Amino acid sequence: MNTNTNGTPVTAKADKGKENEPIIPRKLEWELKEGENSYLELVTIKNISKDERFLIIRRYRYLLPFIFEVVRYKDSETCEETLVITCYKKEDEEIVFNGSVETTLMDLDSDIKGFLRYGIALSSLEFYTLTNAIKTRYFDIKLKTTDDISKYGTSTKEELLQNILTLLKEYIATNEIKSKDGLFYIPVLEFNALLEQLEIQKYQYNYIRRLLKDGDYIKTDNKRNTVLSRHRDKIYRCLAFKTEKEEFKELIRAEEKSADSVAKTAETTEEQVKE
């Protein structure tokens, strides 16, 4: 028996961290099921002791309504994969959207906690059971390519492209962006912000650029779909849209009309000065 310096027996101190640690994560089991996409659903509680029963059952009832849909997207050009995890909650006879997280297998453990912003108050260990289920069954999760047009909510690639170009034209007109050497230079970050307005996800951006390239809408640079250009006194990586395309001709006509108006105003002012 161990003793203190005064000869009294040493008593074990309780580990407060372990006392406060939730017991339920060790009991959770998520099952991968198949529908239109793969999804995880809480199906069993394992090895419940009599002392744990009330706590476990109460927590289980809280988690039971949640379903986590998991989709793997592979970029057909770079082969990089993105995971989109969407939470739904069963309420009465309805299944309601309850938040979504976009991540990669490498960042899954940290990004999964993004569900906290949607009020899905799982503990760290409960999130671990979820990520562990995803990793364990990863190769069984349905795989889609970013070329899958169904995620865009449009019937054709042409319609998707026209939606993007329409928003882009409004952006150019509103911000009075002028063409340069037959091109409209739009910084990548600003263009991505436009895509977000159309609810296009980050993992789909490369695919959108390929659509623009295939349609000969943008100038490319050494096989890249973006170019470097000076914009507002700084060098940015931009998408360079060709003004020769039919969709931009109206903007060019307006630009030319504005330039003519400015030139005429300058001539009038010069004549008045001479007089």
Secondary structure as UniProt FT lines:
FT   TURN            5..6
FT   HELIX           16..19
FT   HELIX           24..27
FT   STRAND          28..34
FT   STRAND          38..45
FT   TURN            50..52
FT   HELIX           53..63
FT   TURN            64..65
FT   STRAND          66..74
FT   TURN            76..78
FT   STRAND          81..91
FT   TURN            92..93
FT   STRAND          94..103
FT   TURN            105..107
FT   HELIX           108..111
FT   HELIX           112..118
FT   HELIX           124..136
FT   HELIX           138..140
FT   STRAND          143..145
FT   TURN            146..147
FT   HELIX           149..152
FT   HELIX           157..174
FT   TURN            175..176
FT   TURN            181..182
FT   STRAND          183..187
FT   HELIX           188..197
FT   TURN            198..199
FT   HELIX           202..204
FT   HELIX           205..214
FT   TURN            215..216
FT   STRAND          218..219
FT   TURN            222..223
FT   STRAND          227..231
FT   TURN            232..233
FT   STRAND          234..242
FT   TURN            243..244
FT   HELIX           246..248
FT   HELIX           249..274
//
